[in-house]
Amino acid sequence: MQLTESEHKTAFQLHDWKGAAFIGILLGLNTFWNGALSITALLILGSAIIWSSRRGDLLLCCAIATAIALLELRFFVHGGRGFTPQPTFGFLAEYPTLRGVAVYYLKLLGLVVPLLAIAIWKLTPVGRWLLASILLPIVFATTFTLTPDISVNHKFVNASVRIAAIFVALVLVTLAKSGRVARFTAVLLFVLLIPTGVVDFITLWEWNNEKRTHDLADPMIDWARRETDPAAVFAAPPVWHHLVYYTGRRSYLGNPGWANSAGYDVAPRVAALTRIYESGDAAEVSRIARVDGISYVIVDGIARQTFPHMREDAFKNHFRLVFSHGSTQVYALQP
């Protein structure tokens, strides 16, 4: 894209600094809610600095958003790697090659791919640059990973495709206004595009088949609420669903999947929790509890399954039993 001389002179001037600052603050605060969406927005807006005539506004917006995101990262992540892009080509393609990636996206998006190609062909130069910026998150998802689980990159792809779908819709609308044959083609393409979304509905239907129930009147929950300090910390098996989360008390380590993907240094805590349950060394368990401020440990069916080498005898012989109901026992790890 070629800017005129006057555009070059004003490109880095601030046209609406209040609006740019507001969007930057909004994006920065959004990082705490969904970092992937903030990164997607920064990829699109940041790349637009290359071709936009309002580079100053975009620079201010991206700078504020990045600064707030870094402050949040420093405040919440005291250990671990945080967000560190690692070159990883292929995303979820069966074969991590250019051909494999092309086949993967053709299977995933179907007619959206050729229709986007038509859009690029028909768009003005500025429109092509805009669409290129919108598609940049897909390129990022295919070439880098921020987490140990590369499937998390689907957020970049989803956000990019949803915005780019506007251009697909424009192609269909343009066809529909171009004559009877073109109108029939637009309707046909519209019908053929529907199965792409049907696949998502099938996945959602299967996912929703899973059901879990919890007894909120469980005696352990009632005991914890009545007899323990609100600031008490419980050591419990690190699973998605556990009654400890309903006590209103702190859990030493919930399921570490999300924390790990966000860059928190969860490995030492996983190791400490494993030592608590499986070491059989009362002195070591007491030391970990004292250093990390753990008040109680829960021994139940889930813990026995999660830690098959659990030394339950160490708890029975060296720590005070404060709650017992059925197969669930709770031991105090500190006086």
PLY file of the C-alpha trace (Angstrom):
ply
format ascii 1.0
element vertex 335
property float x
property float y
property float z
element edge 334
property int vertex1
property int vertex2
end_header
0.00 0.00 0.00
1.36 3.39 -0.98
0.56 6.39 1.23
0.47 9.88 -0.21
2.95 12.47 1.01
0.34 14.13 3.23
-0.66 10.73 4.66
2.97 9.98 5.47
3.19 13.23 7.41
0.05 12.53 9.45
0.29 8.74 9.78
1.89 8.85 13.23
-0.18 11.76 14.50
-2.87 11.06 17.07
-6.30 11.52 15.53
-8.32 10.21 18.50
-6.03 9.58 21.44
-8.92 9.18 23.88
-10.52 6.44 21.81
-7.17 4.71 21.24
-6.36 4.86 24.96
-9.78 3.50 25.91
-9.46 0.53 23.56
-5.90 -0.07 24.78
-7.04 -0.11 28.42
-9.93 -2.42 27.53
-7.62 -4.84 25.71
-5.06 -4.76 28.50
-7.63 -5.52 31.19
-9.11 -8.23 28.97
-5.81 -10.11 29.24
-6.73 -11.24 32.75
-9.98 -12.70 31.39
-8.73 -14.20 28.12
-5.13 -13.64 27.14
-5.56 -15.39 23.78
-8.17 -12.90 22.63
-5.96 -9.99 23.68
-3.04 -11.45 21.74
-5.34 -11.93 18.74
-6.40 -8.29 18.90
-2.78 -7.13 19.24
-1.74 -9.22 16.24
-4.47 -7.65 14.11
-4.07 -4.08 15.35
-0.27 -4.29 15.54
0.07 -5.53 11.97
-2.30 -2.77 10.84
0.34 -0.24 11.88
2.23 -1.26 8.73
-0.49 -0.11 6.34
-2.92 2.08 8.27
-3.09 5.85 7.86
-3.71 6.11 11.64
-0.54 4.51 12.90
-0.26 6.86 15.85
-3.60 5.77 17.29
-2.79 2.10 16.74
0.64 2.47 18.33
-0.85 4.14 21.41
-3.57 1.51 21.69
-1.14 -1.44 21.38
1.41 0.15 23.72
-1.15 0.68 26.49
-2.61 -2.81 26.08
0.83 -4.43 26.13
1.95 -2.44 29.17
-1.15 -3.42 31.17
-0.80 -7.06 30.10
2.85 -7.13 31.23
1.91 -5.58 34.57
-0.74 -8.26 35.07
1.76 -10.96 34.15
4.31 -9.62 36.64
1.68 -9.33 39.38
0.06 -12.75 38.98
2.91 -14.97 37.72
5.73 -14.92 40.27
7.38 -18.06 38.97
7.38 -19.99 35.74
7.88 -18.97 32.17
4.73 -16.89 31.62
3.81 -16.41 27.96
6.81 -17.43 25.88
6.22 -18.00 22.15
7.91 -21.16 20.92
8.25 -21.92 17.18
5.96 -24.89 16.51
4.81 -25.46 12.95
1.69 -27.34 12.00
-0.93 -26.60 14.68
-3.24 -29.67 14.69
-2.42 -30.83 11.17
-1.79 -34.57 10.89
1.48 -33.88 9.10
3.42 -30.71 10.07
4.23 -29.72 6.48
2.92 -26.99 4.18
0.83 -29.60 2.36
-0.39 -31.07 5.65
-1.40 -27.63 6.95
-3.21 -26.81 3.70
-5.13 -30.08 3.85
-6.00 -29.50 7.50
-7.46 -26.02 6.93
-9.33 -27.14 3.83
-10.94 -29.91 5.87
-11.63 -27.56 8.77
-13.00 -24.58 6.85
-14.21 -26.09 3.58
-15.52 -23.51 1.13
-14.44 -20.65 3.39
-10.88 -21.02 2.05
-11.63 -20.54 -1.69
-14.20 -17.84 -0.90
-11.58 -15.91 1.08
-9.26 -16.27 -1.91
-11.98 -14.73 -4.11
-12.41 -11.94 -1.55
-8.70 -11.16 -1.68
-8.89 -11.06 -5.48
-11.86 -8.69 -5.54
-10.93 -6.39 -2.66
-9.27 -3.01 -2.96
-5.63 -2.77 -1.83
-6.69 -1.44 1.58
-9.23 -4.25 1.89
-6.54 -6.84 1.12
-4.29 -5.41 3.81
-7.17 -5.46 6.29
-8.01 -9.09 5.50
-4.33 -10.03 5.76
-4.20 -8.52 9.26
-7.37 -10.38 10.24
-5.88 -13.68 9.04
-2.55 -13.11 10.81
-3.69 -14.90 14.03
-4.17 -18.08 11.97
-0.59 -17.78 10.74
0.55 -17.29 14.34
-1.45 -20.31 15.53
0.16 -22.42 12.81
3.74 -21.38 13.50
4.00 -20.68 17.25
2.68 -21.97 20.56
2.42 -20.17 23.88
1.49 -23.21 25.95
2.48 -26.88 26.32
-0.89 -27.77 24.77
-0.87 -26.50 21.18
-4.60 -27.16 20.84
-5.11 -23.99 22.91
-4.19 -22.13 19.70
-7.71 -22.85 18.45
-8.72 -19.55 20.06
-6.56 -17.62 17.58
-8.03 -19.57 14.68
-11.62 -19.19 15.88
-11.38 -15.44 16.40
-9.67 -14.91 13.05
-12.14 -17.04 11.09
-15.16 -15.40 12.69
-14.03 -11.93 11.65
-12.89 -13.09 8.22
-16.34 -14.63 7.69
-17.59 -11.08 7.15
-15.62 -11.03 3.89
-17.09 -14.38 2.88
-20.53 -12.90 3.47
-19.60 -9.90 1.31
-18.67 -12.25 -1.55
-22.06 -13.96 -1.31
-23.94 -10.66 -1.12
-22.03 -9.33 -4.14
-22.90 -12.47 -6.09
-26.54 -12.22 -5.09
-26.69 -8.72 -6.60
-24.99 -9.68 -9.87
-27.76 -11.43 -11.82
-29.94 -14.50 -11.75
-27.19 -17.08 -12.29
-24.91 -15.38 -9.77
-27.81 -15.22 -7.29
-28.39 -18.96 -7.66
-24.65 -19.55 -7.13
-24.72 -17.43 -3.96
-27.65 -19.42 -2.56
-25.92 -22.70 -3.42
-22.70 -21.59 -1.75
-24.67 -20.48 1.30
-26.24 -23.93 1.60
-22.89 -25.66 1.10
-21.29 -23.53 3.82
-23.76 -24.73 6.46
-22.12 -28.17 7.05
-18.98 -26.40 8.33
-21.01 -25.23 11.33
-22.86 -28.54 11.70
-19.56 -30.18 12.68
-19.30 -27.75 15.60
-22.84 -28.55 16.70
-22.02 -32.28 16.73
-18.99 -31.64 18.93
-21.04 -29.48 21.29
-23.75 -32.12 21.52
-21.26 -34.86 22.41
-19.53 -32.64 24.94
-22.78 -31.81 26.67
-23.53 -35.49 27.24
-21.15 -35.49 30.22
-22.93 -34.90 33.52
-21.49 -34.53 37.01
-23.36 -34.09 40.27
-22.20 -33.04 43.72
-23.99 -33.25 47.03
-23.71 -29.73 48.42
-25.01 -31.07 51.74
-22.04 -33.43 52.05
-20.87 -33.68 55.70
-17.30 -32.75 54.74
-18.44 -29.46 53.20
-20.59 -28.68 56.24
-17.73 -29.51 58.63
-15.23 -27.37 56.72
-17.55 -24.37 56.76
-18.32 -24.68 60.47
-15.03 -25.83 61.95
-12.19 -24.42 59.85
-10.71 -20.97 59.40
-11.91 -19.22 56.20
-8.25 -18.80 55.24
-7.43 -22.49 55.72
-5.65 -24.26 52.85
-6.59 -27.83 51.93
-4.36 -30.32 50.14
-6.62 -32.36 47.86
-6.24 -34.36 44.63
-5.70 -32.01 41.64
-8.81 -32.87 39.64
-11.47 -30.85 37.83
-14.28 -31.74 40.22
-13.82 -32.17 43.95
-15.88 -31.29 47.00
-13.02 -29.20 48.37
-13.96 -26.46 45.89
-17.37 -26.12 47.55
-16.07 -25.60 51.06
-15.24 -21.94 50.51
-11.68 -22.71 51.60
-8.48 -22.49 49.59
-7.18 -25.47 47.67
-3.41 -25.98 47.53
-3.61 -27.10 43.91
-6.70 -27.44 41.75
-6.45 -29.05 38.35
-3.20 -27.56 37.02
-4.15 -27.59 33.32
-5.23 -23.98 32.97
-2.59 -22.62 35.34
0.10 -24.49 33.43
-1.15 -23.19 30.08
-1.08 -19.63 31.48
2.60 -19.99 32.32
2.43 -20.52 36.08
5.19 -22.66 37.54
2.97 -25.51 38.72
5.53 -28.35 38.55
7.03 -27.69 42.03
3.57 -27.61 43.59
2.57 -30.85 41.85
5.75 -32.45 43.17
5.08 -31.15 46.70
1.52 -32.48 46.65
2.77 -35.85 45.46
5.29 -35.98 48.31
2.55 -35.15 50.82
0.45 -38.08 49.69
3.09 -40.64 48.74
6.34 -39.99 50.65
5.25 -41.54 53.96
7.73 -39.19 55.65
5.83 -37.32 58.38
8.67 -34.84 58.91
8.76 -34.00 55.20
4.98 -33.61 55.08
5.08 -31.29 58.11
7.84 -29.23 56.55
5.94 -28.77 53.27
2.76 -27.89 55.19
4.63 -25.34 57.30
6.46 -23.71 54.37
3.44 -23.61 52.02
0.84 -22.90 54.70
-1.23 -26.06 54.20
-3.69 -26.66 57.01
-5.36 -29.97 56.14
-5.05 -32.92 53.78
-8.08 -34.76 52.39
-7.89 -38.53 51.99
-10.80 -39.93 50.00
-11.60 -42.21 47.08
-10.43 -39.64 44.51
-7.13 -39.15 46.35
-6.57 -42.90 46.54
-7.18 -43.19 42.81
-5.08 -40.15 41.90
-2.16 -41.19 44.13
-2.06 -45.02 43.92
1.08 -45.13 46.11
-0.42 -43.01 48.87
0.98 -43.73 52.36
-2.24 -43.42 54.32
-0.56 -44.98 57.33
1.68 -41.90 57.69
-1.37 -39.70 58.18
-3.02 -42.12 60.62
0.10 -42.52 62.75
1.47 -38.97 62.83
-1.34 -36.47 62.23
-4.55 -35.60 64.01
-7.76 -36.89 62.45
-10.21 -33.97 62.46
-12.98 -35.33 60.25
-14.14 -38.76 59.15
-17.22 -39.83 57.24
-17.41 -43.02 55.21
-14.29 -43.29 53.02
-13.32 -39.63 53.55
-10.87 -38.55 56.24
-9.30 -35.15 56.85
-6.05 -34.77 58.81
-4.63 -31.58 60.32
-1.07 -31.05 59.09
-0.30 -28.24 61.52
-0.91 -27.94 65.28
0 1
1 2
2 3
3 4
4 5
5 6
6 7
7 8
8 9
9 10
10 11
11 12
12 13
13 14
14 15
15 16
16 17
17 18
18 19
19 20
20 21
21 22
22 23
23 24
24 25
25 26
26 27
27 28
28 29
29 30
30 31
31 32
32 33
33 34
34 35
35 36
36 37
37 38
38 39
39 40
40 41
41 42
42 43
43 44
44 45
45 46
46 47
47 48
48 49
49 50
50 51
51 52
52 53
53 54
54 55
55 56
56 57
57 58
58 59
59 60
60 61
61 62
62 63
63 64
64 65
65 66
66 67
67 68
68 69
69 70
70 71
71 72
72 73
73 74
74 75
75 76
76 77
77 78
78 79
79 80
80 81
81 82
82 83
83 84
84 85
85 86
86 87
87 88
88 89
89 90
90 91
91 92
92 93
93 94
94 95
95 96
96 97
97 98
98 99
99 100
100 101
101 102
102 103
103 104
104 105
105 106
106 107
107 108
108 109
109 110
110 111
111 112
112 113
113 114
114 115
115 116
116 117
117 118
118 119
119 120
120 121
121 122
122 123
123 124
124 125
125 126
126 127
127 128
128 129
129 130
130 131
131 132
132 133
133 134
134 135
135 136
136 137
137 138
138 139
139 140
140 141
141 142
142 143
143 144
144 145
145 146
146 147
147 148
148 149
149 150
150 151
151 152
152 153
153 154
154 155
155 156
156 157
157 158
158 159
159 160
160 161
161 162
162 163
163 164
164 165
165 166
166 167
167 168
168 169
169 170
170 171
171 172
172 173
173 174
174 175
175 176
176 177
177 178
178 179
179 180
180 181
181 182
182 183
183 184
184 185
185 186
186 187
187 188
188 189
189 190
190 191
191 192
192 193
193 194
194 195
195 196
196 197
197 198
198 199
199 200
200 201
201 202
202 203
203 204
204 205
205 206
206 207
207 208
208 209
209 210
210 211
211 212
212 213
213 214
214 215
215 216
216 217
217 218
218 219
219 220
220 221
221 222
222 223
223 224
224 225
225 226
226 227
227 228
228 229
229 230
230 231
231 232
232 233
233 234
234 235
235 236
236 237
237 238
238 239
239 240
240 241
241 242
242 243
243 244
244 245
245 246
246 247
247 248
248 249
249 250
250 251
251 252
252 253
253 254
254 255
255 256
256 257
257 258
258 259
259 260
260 261
261 262
262 263
263 264
264 265
265 266
266 267
267 268
268 269
269 270
270 271
271 272
272 273
273 274
274 275
275 276
276 277
277 278
278 279
279 280
280 281
281 282
282 283
283 284
284 285
285 286
286 287
287 288
288 289
289 290
290 291
291 292
292 293
293 294
294 295
295 296
296 297
297 298
298 299
299 300
300 301
301 302
302 303
303 304
304 305
305 306
306 307
307 308
308 309
309 310
310 311
311 312
312 313
313 314
314 315
315 316
316 317
317 318
318 319
319 320
320 321
321 322
322 323
323 324
324 325
325 326
326 327
327 328
328 329
329 330
330 331
331 332
332 333
333 334
